[in-house]
């Protein structure tokens, strides 16, 4: 029994480490918004379910071993009264464990039935908002230009990731989203008189209540970027950035030099989505289908 309990303790310790690692990963990728909290909550429910199953198995293993030991002891003492009592206890435990297992199984079946119902409702509801929006962008602008949307990761850095991918392909560079954040922050800093009036600052005296705080957020956080950051990136890269969306004409932000030498192949093309992910607004690359 001591060996079995030690094995169970080690297994629970390993499980706890895996759980903490998985939840930490979700916290780092899902963001801090409402949808991020929902994703974290669902993950915690699933991990708790797994933990309950492990604990139930441990209980059954201990009960089985205890029953076997009790039966052996009873046989060795050859006491009919004790043997009868042990058998009764064993039957009671077995019945109790069976009832618990049946209850768990019924709960799982109920959950699966609900998930199946939700899936059927989603399938019968027609195209999702994401599919409709993506189809509109393609039909309005991309198909005629032989362009297509290329997905980038949704982790708060999507704007900077998409710009980095496009810029690297045309320039042969190798920088990532962190380099784009740094360039954007430096451009905002160098042109603060032009950009500061348009920065969304925290009126309650938070971390971004000043323009310098806003710049630091751009440089070192995973907060989404918007029109102000697009403008700064266009200037910093000396490129024209075009953004396609379903609810507005293409947004063209000029960032070429004064002689207008930014060629067509150097244009950075992005798509803006309001319904691509449940977490909120998202940017993707727009690339040639050739």
Secondary structure as UniProt FT lines:
FT   HELIX           2..30
FT   HELIX           34..77
FT   HELIX           80..124
FT   HELIX           129..137
FT   HELIX           138..142
FT   HELIX           143..145
FT   STRAND          147..150
FT   HELIX           158..171
FT   HELIX           177..190
FT   HELIX           192..195
FT   HELIX           196..198
FT   TURN            203..204
FT   TURN            207..208
FT   HELIX           211..220
FT   HELIX           227..237
FT   STRAND          241..244
FT   STRAND          251..253
FT   TURN            258..259
FT   HELIX           264..266
FT   STRAND          268..277
FT   TURN            278..279
FT   STRAND          280..288
//
